[in-house]
């Protein structure tokens, strides 16, 4: 395979498909996604067989347990993928939506209208579900997409992509609307980052820090991404112990390997010491390693010392750093200094304190009395997400159908000319 030629041709085919999708009927787009969802269910055994190959190869390569968890599929996860696709299919069509309209004194009417971005490149690692989510989200928003899955999930991605292709064919939409790069050679990533001779409009990376950092540094086209998921939970002095236990345990231990998992726990010094001890012990009993500052270690046995690096580490594992803070002011300062601007949560019954937290922290997603693991496009009602963006240009937070559109201005007049 000549990778440069292959990628160039994929870019050309994607651009041609994007022109068709930009004006495609929403019924056709939605039907393609529903057909793909049905195919994923009917071909679940084949998908599981492909996934087993990936799991066996990952195990032989001694991949981390967090990666194995992200990679693994079962019947329930496959059903969730199909459900997510059907939710996306049922979303309102964003293309052509009039976002705002105004009328000028000279009679001109100016409409701001949603339009597709064009061709999107998605580069991801070990999450097979991204193949389905990204394909469906891009299609619904009128974009063509080129998917480059990682070597760890290659067999799974091919099996799921086959279902997406069948959906496109059933709806009579261009087969190149959703393409999967047919190689795990990293040279293909390099070609994508060059922009495919102007045919690529935006890149979305989903993966570890190394992958995202490379893409942000090397890409010749705009990037929607987050580099780290250093998420915090702050337990305020007005938090109930029962809620704190439930939210913190879920934030950390539901799935420790996802980007929305809590990595640092901040405990208000005014919260009862006995509550702190119980909360930390519950984390330990759940199998979580606790790395804590001196104040916490004095109160609770079995904690390892936390060092400065722990406050900026994304563990993606059953490990959490715990720190004593003097109230919400110090919590906000710590988060703004150490956060990756992904997701933060406050647990408190004090609405005024919660309002300060939500107003003064500069992160994409902020929670009040809720688990950080709700940082997910599906949980936001988007059906799924193509990724979480922590930048401030165009898209921020979960990137769903609306975030995969841009807009143009449409000016309608009745012969007006501009005076000299």
N, C-alpha and C positions, 0 to 999 in steps of 0.2 A: 504493500500500500504506500502510495506517495501521499503522506499526510497533508502537506501544504495544498496539493491539488484537490484532495478529498474535502478539506475544510473550506476551500474557496468555492467549490461547487455547492456545498451545503449552504454556504452563505447566500449564493445566488438564488438557489431554490427557495430558501427561507424568505428572501426579499420578494420574490415573485408571489409566494403564498401570502405574505403580509398584505400586499396590495389587494388581494381578493378578500382576505378576512376583514379588512378595514370597513368594507361595505356589506359583509355577509349578513344574512338574515339571522336574527338571534335564535329563531326556532332551530335552524340548522346547527348552530354552534351548541346549543343546549342538548339537542338530540345526540350529537356526536359524543358529548360527555356522558350522557345517560347510557348510550350503547357501550361505551368503554367501561362504565361501572358494572353493567351486566356481564360483560366479558370477563372482568376481573373475578367476579363471583363464580362464573361457570368454569373458569380456568384456574381456580384457586389451587387445585392439586399440582398443576404444572408450575405455578408460581412457587409453591412450597418446595417442590423438588429443586428448582433453580436456586431458591434461597438456601437450601441445605448444602448445595455445592459451595456457596459463598461462606457459609458458617464453617464448613469443614476446612476450607482454605484459610480462613481467618484464625481458626483454632491452631492449625499447624504453624501459622506464622506468629503465634503467641501474641495476638492482638489484645489490647486492654479489655477488661470486662465491660467497661462503659461502651466501647465500640461494638462489642458483641451484642449488647442490649439494644443499641440503636439499629443494628443490622438485622436482628432476628424478626422473622414474621411467624405468625400463627393464624389460625382461622379467625380469631377475634380481630387481630390487627388488619387482616385483609378485608374483613367486613367493614371495619372503620374506614379504610381507604375508599371503598365503594360508597359508603354513606357520605363521606366528604365530597366525593365527586357529584353525587346527586344533589347535595346542598348547593354546590357551586352552580350546577345547571339551573337550579331554581332561583338564583339571585337575579335581581333586575339587571337588564343589559346596560352597562355604563356608557357604551359608545353612543354618541349623539345626544347625551343628556345635556340640557341647557343648565349650566351651573349658576349663571347669573345673567340678568339682562338689564339694560338701562337705555334711556332715550335722551339724546342730546338736544339742546335748545334749537339746533338747526334741523331737527326732525330725524336725524340718523338714529337707528336702533342698533345697539351693540350687544351681541350675544357672546357669552363665553361658553364653548361647547367642548365636551369631552371627546378626545380622539385617542386611538391606540398609540403606544410608543413606537411600534414597528416590529423589530426583530430583537428578541431577548436571548441572551446566553446564560444558562444556569449551570454552574460548576459546583458539584457537591460530592460528598464522600460516602459515608456508610449508611445513609438513610434511604431504603428502597421506596418509601412512600413519597419522597420528593419527586420521583419520576412522574407519578400520577398527579400529585398536587400542582406541580409547576406546569405540567402540560395542560391541565384543565383550566387553571387560572389564566394562563396566557391566552388560551383559545377563547375563553369567555370574554376577555377584554379586547379581543380582536387582534392579538399579536401572534406572530409566528415565534417558535422557540427552538433553540438548539440546546439539547441536554447533554451534559458531559458528566456522567456518573463516575465514581471512583472505582478502582480495581476491586475493592472489597465487596462492592455491591453489584458488580458487573452482570452476573447471571440473573439476579433478581430484576435489575433495571431492564434488561432485554425482555424478560417475560412480561413485565408490566407494560413496557412500551408497545409490545405486540398488541395488547388489548386497546391501547390508545389509537394505534393505527387502524385497527378494525372499526373503531368508533368513527374515525374520520371517513373511512371508505363507506360505511353504512349511511352517513349523512351527506355523501357526495361533496366533501370538502377536500382541498388539496392535501395529498399525503405528506408533503413536506412542511405542513403547518406545525407538526411536532416531530422533530428529528432527534435521534440518539446517536451521538458520536460512536462509530463502530470500532473504537480502539481504546485501550487503557494507556497508550503511550502518552507521556506528559507533553510531548511536542504538540499534541492537539490543543492543550491548554494555551500554550504559547501563541498558536495561530488565532485562537479566539481572542486573546488579549490584544492582539494587533488590530482587531476590528474587522477581519474578513473583508478587506478591501472596501471598507466603508459600509458594509452590509449589516453590521451589528450596531444596535443603538444603545444597549445597556447590558451590563453583566451583573448577575446576582450570585455570589458565592454562598454555599452552605457547607460548613466544615470547621475544622480546627483552626487554631490561631495561625499556624504556618501557612495553610492554604489561603486564608483570607488576607493575611499580611502580604503575601506574594501578589495576589490579584490587585489589592489596593495600590501597591507600589508599581506594578508593571502595566496595568491596564491602560490602553489608549482610549477607552470609552468610559462613560460614567459607570460608577459602581454603587449598588445598594447593598449595604452589609453591616454587620457588627463584628468587631474583632474579638471581643471577649464577652462572656456572660457573667460578670462578677456582680451577682445580685445580692441585695441585703434585705434582712428583716430586722426592723427595730421594734423592740417590745418596750412600750412606754410605761410610766409609773401607773397609769390608769387602765392598764390591760388586765383582763381576767386571766387567771392561770389556765383555766380549761381551754379558752380560746387560743391562748398562746401555744399550748401544747399541740393542739390540733393543727393550727396553721403552720407552725415551725416544722413539725414532723412531716407534714405534707410537702412544704416548700423544699425541704432537703431530701427526704427519703422516698417520695413517690417514684420518681425516676431521677436518680442523682446525676445521670449522664447527659441530661438535656440542658440547653443554654438557659432555660428559665429556672433551673434549680438554684436555691439559695446557697451562697458560698460563705457569707459572713452574717453572724447573728450579733446584734447590738442590744445590750440589756441596760435599761435605765438604772442608775445607781439607787434611785429612790424606790424601785420595785422591791418588795420584800426579799431578803436574802434566801429565805426558805423556798420561795417560788423559783428563784434562779437555780437553786440546787436541784429541785425536782425537775425542772425543764431540761437541764443539762443531763441529768441521769436518764431521763426518758430518751434523749437522743442516743446516749450510750447503749441503753438497753435495746434500741432498735438497730444496733450494729454500726452506729456512726462514730468515727474517730473525732474527738473534740480537741482542738488546739486553742488554748485560752490564754488570756493575759493573767498577770499575777493575782489580781483581785478575784477573778473567777476561780483560779486554782486553789486559792486559800479556802474557798467555800465548798468545793466539790472535788472528790478524789478521782483519779484515773484520767485527768486531762493532761495532754502534752503541752509544753510551752509554745506559745505562738511567737513568731518573730515578725519583723517588719514585712518580709516578703509574703507572709500569709494574707495580709490585707489586700494584696493585689494578685492573688492566685485564683484561677478558675480550676477547681479540683476535678470537676466532672466525675466525682466519685463520692463514696460515703465518708466524706471528711468535711468538717465545718470549722471555721475560726470564730471565736467568741470573744467579745470585748465589752468591758464596762464603760458606759458613757454617762456624763453628767447632763441628763435631760435631752430634750429634742434639739436644742441648739447644737450641742456637741455631736449628736447623731447626724444632723444635716451636714455639719462641717466634715465629718469623717466620710460620709457617703460622697459628697461632692469632690472630695480629694482623691478617693480611692476607687470610685465606681467606674464601670465601663459604659455607663449611661444606658443600660439595658432595662432592668426592672428592679424596683424597690418597693417594700411593703412596710406599713406601720400598723401595729396592733395597739389600739387604744379605744377607750370609751369616750374620750374627750374630743369633741368635734372641733374645737378651736385648735388643739394641738395637731390634729389630723390635717386641718386646713393649712397650717404652717408647713407641715411636711410636704404636702402635695404642691404647694405654691413655690417653695424655695429649693426644691431638688431638681436638677437639670438632667432628667433621665427620660427615655422614650415612653416608659410604662410605669405608672405609679399606682399602688394598691393601698386600700384601707381595709383592714380586717379581712384580708383574703390572701390566699396562697400565691406565691410568685409563679407557680406552675400554671396559672391561668394565662400567662404571657404566651398566647397561642392564637393564631388566626381563626382556627376552628372554634375556640371558646369565645372569640369576639363576634361570632356570627358570620364570619367570612367564608365558612366552609372549610377553608384551609389557608395556608399562607405560603408564599414563595420564599419567605425569610423574614428576619427581624432587622429593621434598619435603625441604626442609632445616630446617623448623621442628621443634618438639619436642612438638607436640600431636597426638595420634592417630596420624598416619602420618609416617614418616621414611624417606628413601631412595626406591627405586623404588616407585611406587604401583601395585600389582597387584590381583588379585581379593580377597585377604584384606584389604588396606588400604582397599578400598571397602565394607567392612562395619563395622557398629558391634556392639553386643551389648545384650541385656537380661538381667535376672535373673528366673529362673522358680523360684518358691518353692512346693514341694509339701508338704502336710501331711496330717494325718488328723483335723482338727477342732481343732487347737491354737488357744488364745487367749492373748493377752499379759496377764500378771497386772497388776492395778492397783497 
